[in-house]
Amino acid sequence: MLAAVPVWSGALRARHVIVNLGEREICLAGPPTTFDAATIGQRQAVVEAILFEGWADDEDAAHELAASGGVVLTSAHDRGGVAPAGIGVALSTPVLVFDDRTTMHRTWSAIDPSATSLAAARALEGPAERHARRVFSRDVLGPALDRAVDVAGSIELLPLLGRALHRGDELGVRIEAAQSLLVSELSRHLVRAGLPRSELSMVLDHLSESPSIFAAVARGAAKSIAAAASGVPGSTIVTAMAQGGRLFGVRLAGLGERWITTDLGPSSLVDADLGDRPIVECVGLGAFALPAAPAVLAAFRGVRAEVPEQVRAMRSITVASHPTWTIPLLDFEGVRVGIDIRRVVETGVSPVLSVEASDRAQLRTAPLDCFVAALEAFAVHIGVETPA
Amino acid sequence: VTSDGPRVPSWFPDSGAAPRTIDEALDLVADATLAVIGAPRDVASIEVRRAVERGLDVLLVGEGLSPEDAAIERGFAIARGRVVLIGGAIVDGVALGAASPIARGPLGIVAVDVPGAMEAAAAAHRSGVGASQILVIGDDDLAVGRGAGALAAIARLAADASTTAIAVVGAAEAQVARSLRHACAETGKPTVIVAFDEGARRGALWEAVATIDELPRALARLGVETPRGDVEAPPASMHKLGTIVGALASPTLVHEALTVWLAARLDVASDVPRPGVLPLDAGGHTLVSAMSGSERATWLRHWSARDDVAAILTDLSGTDLAGDVSDLLDAVRGASLSARGRGSLTVALRTDDAAASRLEAELRGLGVHVERSVAAAARRVRDLALGVPPPEASSSSLAGRPLSAIVLAAPDVAAQIARQGAPVLSLSWTAPAGGDARIARLVGLLR
């Protein structure tokens, strides 16, 4: 992970990025699921994707199509990318493309077309408004970003995200500094890309108003870094954590693309769905980098006294400090990278995850039993334990 | 921002907070030597393994391990050059666990349990012999087919410079007892085995006795100084590594050296009359008075040509004539060369003038040990006769560096160590896998 050098390479429709993407395939955040097992939110994402692709004429027909097995649901992680909760990625969905210069591995991150990345605020948007934003993302924003990145050649993300950490982002729920830096970087490339004036204006307005594109960049960079560790035999490092409805799952470097999941129970239906957002914690960002974000910290002060200790405890379950992503407040100590399930299970300390809520940032703890199950599965995989 | 730099808010994570695991603790105290583990029995193995893998000796307190697990973990530790101690210990003079502080001294004790170890320490102390290290290896170690822990502990004491004599306390199964005797004979140090059987046995450097109260006499018979002991005279022949000899500038200096050598129960011949001293023609260990440097040079040349001489003592002072000094240095060069590989030369440099430093440097350059008093030089040569490595040849601590402990689930022991002034780091420990033994075992396997 520490050797990965992720760069943003473009923005393309999913059909041009995801290898062998099925004609009726929809990638969702989180571990693999089925339409029957999906929550209302996940089903809504599927239905909207079906309508957006034109595979059905109305919501009822879309629901019928999905329920009858007319679409294939897959995990975005399994298809080499990440997606926010509530978004179904299909053929024409615009995704940001990332390359790791070390492994030459390509990953992608789906854009949340909403003006806000807040799930609660997004829920207030009507179907027509959401559809219009998806169209804008596909037809205007995506191509514009692709041309801007093409003009730039590519955009190196390690230094950019490192600067954002130094400017008060933890890159999970607070991405304002990264937004500022990227808008500054992208603006000149967008101008040079020769976009029509009206499109340029709309794109710049969107970039300035919506942080979701930068959340997608942070997730994409994290996915690119985590993917560098995937498939390392014998490794117990976590390469993905994700929530999809009631399911929370982890993937380990030594178990390849296999998911180990746990049912979060009914409470997950009340809490915000994390989607693939926890990928950022896998590489030391988000809640792990909370000390970098005083504005987010302020939300906890006097409210949850245990938060500092929860964050500090991440040192106990990780294996390395990042050499360039540092935190000024901690004397430029590197963010902690590489969650080792052995350490998680041994110490009983679960990774903390940042959650964006409507009023303030929240901190959630990943379910420990998922890591215990992963440890057992890994033990069976390498032959030190027999299957139950 | 203060003049001291950025200030971390007080409610923010404190970098000085106690670490949770041994791995984290070692990030803070990389020079730690010992892990004191008080974890419950069903998860202690995991912590023992982790400590050993990270190069630490281990002291188990509290529930410890089952005999079967103890044997496994002991073997794991021994294979990595570490020891697993059970219940208590004294390491580098610091009492740990059930052990009580005692006077420091030259005796290293290996015992199967803490009471036996402390009884042996008390017996030795009554005869004026203090303890350097006490290593308690567990009462299962000397059972059939085992003994690995005792052998490892003996080896550690053999290598410990602060230990010049060894006592092994515990009844051993016959085959294990044979292994112990063999190991004791190879330590190069006087070693007493308190075996609790009737068969007293003796070798050149070791002796087996039946009871702990026989320990002081056995130590004395092996040549260990027992200042307060009513002990027997040692056997006539105490030549461990060879004969030691010395030529000093005056009878007074010879007397001083004789005092040191005779206290070690060595048979010494000399031209200086004194009760208990053999006549010069008796041979063996010898001390002579030779006023001039040339005379001492002659003795050096004579002794350096003899194969049985292991160590030579002489002195050099500011009152020696320049020509004598030159002659003596020539002899020293020759003695040093001829002594190479089978012994050494020690010179007491008794001068404080400006030339002393130059002389010392020159002598050290010749590979000669230099001391600033006759007594110190005599002790050094005496130790060579007893097979004791010179103090500066290795570290004076059990682990090669001073005791520094990481304590896990044993706050009483942490406080005990702190009271004695030794560095200690206590973990904020919780049972692995929340105390689930099966999962904890898996964690251990996956490490």
Boltz contact constraints between the chains, C-beta under 6 A:
constraints:
  - contact:
      token1: [A, 308]
      token2: [B, 11]
      max_distance: 6.0
  - contact:
      token1: [A, 308]
      token2: [B, 12]
      max_distance: 6.0
  - contact:
      token1: [A, 308]
      token2: [B, 13]
      max_distance: 6.0
  - contact:
      token1: [A, 312]
      token2: [B, 13]
      max_distance: 6.0
  - contact:
      token1: [A, 316]
      token2: [B, 20]
      max_distance: 6.0
  - contact:
      token1: [A, 342]
      token2: [B, 443]
      max_distance: 6.0
  - contact:
      token1: [A, 342]
      token2: [B, 446]
      max_distance: 6.0
  - contact:
      token1: [A, 345]
      token2: [B, 433]
      max_distance: 6.0
  - contact:
      token1: [A, 345]
      token2: [B, 443]
      max_distance: 6.0
  - contact:
      token1: [A, 346]
      token2: [B, 432]
      max_distance: 6.0
  - contact:
      token1: [A, 346]
      token2: [B, 443]
      max_distance: 6.0
  - contact:
      token1: [A, 347]
      token2: [B, 20]
      max_distance: 6.0
  - contact:
      token1: [A, 348]
      token2: [B, 430]
      max_distance: 6.0
  - contact:
      token1: [A, 348]
      token2: [B, 434]
      max_distance: 6.0
  - contact:
      token1: [A, 372]
      token2: [B, 439]
      max_distance: 6.0
  - contact:
      token1: [A, 375]
      token2: [B, 442]
      max_distance: 6.0
  - contact:
      token1: [A, 379]
      token2: [B, 442]
      max_distance: 6.0
  - contact:
      token1: [A, 384]
      token2: [B, 445]
      max_distance: 6.0
